[in-house]
């Protein structure tokens, strides 16, 4: 039987759990959870496009004199991948991948108002984030370790091996991870409700984690409308 931690979200009926075995490997694991309702996803406003572009340009100049792995938060999530048994040099978490793109001046182009914000948050805080269309999530949500012979179609255009990867899964299997998210639950202009997973720095204090997640939710609803419910999953919340 799988043991897990539970913290119920009240905006919708979705519930999000962490498999407690993850805390045996990563005792200070903290996950931010935000659920959005009644949002409108479309083209990003010019303000957001401008901030995303400016941030990437500033990060590029900063990276001229340092390596991507000099950032503590990026090293922390590389370490988590390694502890779970996934080679961080082959499977780079999404925040590291974004920074490596910027270092090559391969800047992100605008996609939509939800995805652009997700990428901006990931770069600003140097942590992975995932955002998913809630209507395509089947049943409850579990953060767990991927199992042998478990795969999912990713936004990277590949069939991704989930074994030993921290995954976000529903009744149909994995649909996201700090490595890459799936096509099945991708947010589009038709999305009206969404689930956002924030893979926080393990070293962050709980009260700071709560403030950070609330800040993300506030900016997201400022751009996309709707309402949000936030929660932190951690061993301390048992």
Secondary structure, 3 states (H helix, E strand, C coil): CCCEEEEECCCCCCEEEEECHHHHHCCCCEEEEEEEECCCCCCCCHHHHHHHHHHHHHHHHHHHHCCHHHCHHHHHHHHHHHHHCCCCCCCCCHHHHHHHHHHCCCCCCCCCHHHHHHHHHHHHHCCCEEEEEHHHCCCCEEEEEECCCCEEEECCCCEEECECCEEEEECCEEEEECCCCECCCCCCCCCCCEEEEEECCCCCCHHHHHHHHHHHHHHHHHHHCCEEEEEEEEHHHC
